[in-house]
Amino acid sequence: MERQINKKRVVLFLVLLLNLFFTNLAFGGNNFQKSEITQGELKLYFSSDIDRVTFFSIPQDDGSTKYVYDVYGGVLPPNRGISHHTFRTIESFRIAQNSPTKLRIVIKSTQKQLDKHSYSANILAIPLIDGQTSTLLGKTIENASKVKKNHLSSIKKRYRVVIDAGHGGKDNGASCCEVRREKRVVLSVAKKLKNKLENNGYKVFMTRSTDDFIYLRRRTAFANEKKADIFISIHANASPNKEQANMFQGIEVYYLSPAQTKRAKEASEKENSVVLEGKDFFTKNAYVSLLNREKIVESHKLGLDVSNQMLKNVREHFGSVVNGGVKPANFWVLVGAQMPAVLVETGYITHPKEKKRLFDPHYQEALAKGIAEGISNYFANREKEME
């Protein structure tokens, strides 16, 4: 009985602490109080002087633009909003708590420029007509889009990428027609990718830059040693046999996960064959203990960005290309990577049409450009999530 009473006291104490915390959060910040539209201008009022406001814009696919204003220290109390507002030049008004210390206002409009805003004391004023200047004499909002652009190169320099050209040396990988070997085409794509990433400001390392054989476990160990942010392994696929050569084609991207499809299982068995030959079931599946949910999720995101951009680039210049999808699989080369990692199958070296494309320098350029753009998209999205 005494233990139950003590437990209840502890629970009650924790509830009181949480209430105190959220009360301080709600009333200790600069609370949004009300908003109004007068003389073609949206004015937002806060409980105390505004310390800092930043601004950036996001063009939309439908031709409109989202204008984003972040009020630092701003707090949105329950049941407060600005979505009820309407104005002839504006499609929508939104306000939300972007983080515990930042209040975000989003205005969507087909107008190309809404940046003559200002803030003073406890008021933020945003003109709603292109070219109109705020009636409020105060501080001009920092243009966060310009700030982001200025810092883009430094952000990229912060990221380290390891590119792994599959196979090499005594391991030819998949092959077709004698001289057309996987190890050659993937090394060529990897070198082109390295150049593109370095031109964009990334720090890039390659597990191999010549025709050398490297054990699979050394590839991710190398990435870990370099403290890479992502690991990209480049390969070319092959059909199970000559009779099915016409059936298998397309670009595929894989990330390490215990779950896998039948197609993924066949692909992983092909790539794993060199290192896992003769290994027992336990050895082949021991990697499961190395996985963590966060790495799987991030690897999946990376795979989606890379796949989307690769397909976009090659289709733009070479027409129809099959989308093999982004799938989980048991690739040993990805085991041990302490960072998001994906394996890219650039196409089927055994397919009549794809084998020609894979050895075309222009096609390789399109593949490398797509992978590079996918990597940039992934890092850009990660930056947004960290804001």
N, C-alpha and C positions, 0 to 999 in steps of 0.2 A: 504494500500500500504506500509506504514512504517513497519507494522508488518511482511509483507512478506519479505521485505528487511532485517529486523533483523534476521528472520529465516534463510535466505540464508547465512547471515554472520556467524551465529552459526554453520550451516552445514559445511561451508567452513573452519571454524576454527577447527572443529573436524576432518575433512579430513586431514588438515595440521598436526594436532597432531598425527594422526595415521601414516601418512607417516614418521614423525619424529621418532616415536617409532620403526617402522619396519626397518628404515634406521639404527638406532642405533643397533638394534638386528643383522642386517646383517653385519654391518661393525665394531661394537664394540667388537665382539667376536673374537675367533681365527679361522679365515676362512680356510677351506680346499681349497688348491690351485690345486694340481695335484697328480697323482699316477703313479707308474711305476713298472714293474717286471724285476729285474736283479738278476742273479746268484741264481735263485730259491727263491727269496725273494720279497715280496710286500712292497714297500715303499710309504708312504703317507706323503705329505708335507703340512705344515700349514703356515699361515702368521706370526705367532710368536711362541715363545717357548711353548711346551706342558707342562701343569701343572700336569696332572694326567691321568692315563689310567688304567682301570680295565678289567678283563677278566673272562669269564665263558663259559662252553660248555653245549649243550643240545643234548643228544642222540635222534635220530629220529627212527621212526618205521621201515623205510626201511633199517636200518643198518648204515646209514651215521650219521654224527655229525655236528651240527651247532656250530662254534666257534665264540663267540661274544666278541667284543672289544669296550669299551665305552671310548670316548675321552671327558673328562670334560672341558667345555669351548669351545668345538669345534662347529663350525657353518658351515652348508652346503649351499653355495650360489646357486642361481637358475642355472639350466642346468649343474650341475656338478655331476659326478657319477663315479663308478668303474665297473659297470656291463659289460662294453666292454672287460674287461680282460678275458683271457683264460689261463689255465695252466693244464698240464696233470694230476695232482693229485687233482685238485679242480673242483667241480661240478658247483659252482656259487659264484659270488662276489656281495655283496650288501652294500650300504651305505645310511643312512637316518638320519634325525633329530629326535632322540628319544624323546627329550624334549628341551625347549628353551636353556638349558645349557649343553646338552649332545649330542654328535654325536656318532652314533652306526655303526660299521662295522660288517657285518656277512659274514663268509666264510663257505660254506658247502663242506664237504669232507668225503670220506669213510675211511680216515686215522684216527687212534685212538688217536693220540696225536699231537697237534700243539701248543706247549706252550713255545717255546724257543725265544720269541719275546722281544723286548726292544724299548725304545724311548730315544732320546737325542735331545736337542735344539728344532727344529721345525719338526723333522722327527720321524715317527713311522714305525718300521720295523717288518714285520711278515714273518718268514720262511714258505714256502709252502710244505716242505718235512718233513715227520715224523723223529724226532731225530736231524734235522739240527738246529744249533744254529745261532742266528742272527749275522750278520757281523758288526752290529752297536754296538759300546761300549757305553752303557748308562744304564738307570734305567730299572730294570726288572718289567714287568707289574704285578700288584697285581692280584692274582688268586681269582677272586670274587666268584667262585664256592666253594672254601674252606672257604672263609669268610662267605658265606651264610650258609654253613654247620655248622660252629662254632656258628653262631647266631640263628640256627634253634630252639634250645631249649628255648632260651630267647624269641623268637617270639611267640612260643606256649604258654609260661607262660603268655604272655600278653593277650591271648584270654580267654574269660570266656563263658562257655557253660551251658545252663540250659536244662536238660532232663526232660520231662514230661511223666510219665507213665500214660496212659489214665485210666479214671474211678477210681474204688477203693471204699472200704467200701460198703455202701448200693447200689452203682451203679456197677453192675457186667459187664456192657457192653454187647457185643455179647456173646452168649453161645451156646454150643452144647453138647449133651450127659451129661447133669447135671454138672459134675465136671469140664468140660473143659470150663472155663470162660475167657473172654478177659482180665479182670483185672489182672489175674494171669500170663498169658503168657507175657503180655507187661511189667509187673514189672520185670520179669526175664530178658527179653531182655534189659531193661533199666539199670539194675544193671551191666550186662555184658558190655554194652556200656560205662558206667561210668568208670569201671576198665580199659578198653582199652584206653580211652581218658586221664585218669590220668597217666597211664603208658607212654603215649606220651608227657606228660608235660602240658596238659591243666588244667585250673581251672574249676572244674565241680560241679554243684549243681543239686539236684533232687527235683522236686515239692513234691514227696512222695517217701519214701523208704520202707513203710509198707502198709498194707491193710487199708488205710484211705480214706474217702470221702473228696474231696476238690472241692469247687465250681470253675467253669471254669474261672470266672473273676479273682480269686485269683492266678491262675496258671501263667498267663502273668504278673500280678501285681508283683508276686514273681520274675519273670525274670527281670522286670524293676528295682526292688529294688536291685537286685544283679548286675545291670549294665551289663547284659549279652550281648555278641556279636551276639549270635544266640540262637534260641529257637527251640528245637526238641520235638515234641509230638508224642509218639509211640502208635499205635492202631492195632487192628485186625478187619477185615471187616466181614460182614455176608450177605448172600443172602436175598432178600426180603421175601422169603418164602421157605418152605421145598421142594416144587415141583421144584424150580429152583436152588437147592443146587449144582447140577453138572455143572451148566452153569457159575457160578461166581467163578473166581479164579484169582490169580496173585498179584504181588506187585504193589502198587500204592503210589504215593507221591503227596500231595496237598499243594498249597500255597494260601494265602488269596487274593482274587481278586473279584470284582463285576461280572466279566465274569465267566460263568461256563457251563459245559456240563450237559446233562441229567443225566449221570452216577454220575458226581460230586455232583449234586443236591441231588440225592438219598442218597449218602454217607454222605453228610453234615447234612441232615435231621435226619439220624440215630444217628450221634454223638451229634447233638445239642438238641436232644429230652429232655434230663434231665433238662437242664437249660431254654429252650425256650417254654416249655409246657404252653399253654394258652396265650402266648405273641401275640400281634397284629403285623400286617405287618410292621408298622413303627418301632417298637422296634427291630424286626428281621433284618431290613436293615439300622438301624441307624449307624452301623459301617462304612458305606461308607465314611462318612465325616472324619473318622480317617485315611483313607488310604492315602499314598503318592506314587507317581510313583517310586521313588528310592527304597523304601522298597519292592514294588512288583517285580521290576526287580531283586534285590538282592536275594529275596526269591526264585524266579524262578531259578536263577543260583545255589543256594544252593540245591534246589530240584533235579536238573539235576545231580549234582555231587553225591549226596546221592543215587539216583536211579541207576545210572550207576554202582557204586561200589557194591551196594547190589546185583544187578543181576549178576555181574561178580563173586562174591564170592559164592553165593548159587548155581549157575550153575556149577561152577568148582567142587563142591563136591556132589551136589545132582541132577545134570542133568537138564532137561528142567524145566524152571519156566516161567510162563506167565508175560510179561512186561505190566502192566496196564497203564504205562505212568506217566508223570508229568503234573498235571492239576490244573487250578484255581478252587476254591470252597469257599463257605461261612461257614467256620468252626468257630464257636463262640470261641473256645479255642484259636484261633490265634488272635482274636480281642484285640486290646489294646497293643499288643507287639510292643515295640519301636525299635525292631531290626529285621533283616531277620528271618522269622519263617516258618517252614514247619510241616505238619502232615504226618507221615509215616504209611501207612496201610501195615503191614507185610505179609498179606495173608488173606485168607477167612477161618474163623474158622468153617464154615458150609460145606466146600468142603471136600469130602471123603479123598482125598490125602493130601491136605494142612493142615487139622486139626491135622493129625498125625505128620506132620513135625513141626508145630508150637510149639508142646509140646516136641519136641526132643531137648535136651540140645545142641547137636552138630549143629543142624540147627539154634538154637538161637545164637550160637557163630558165625556162618557164617553171620547171619543178623547183629549182633553187629559189627563185623569186617568190613563189607561193609559200614555201616553207619559211623563208625569212619574214614575209609579211604576217604569216600565222604566228610566229614567235613574237613579233612586235605587238600584235593584237593581244596576245596572251598577257604580256607584261603590262600593257596599257590597262587592261581590265583588272589586273591584280593591283595596280596603283589606285584605281578607282575604289576597289573594295577596301583598301587600307585607309582611305580618307576618313 
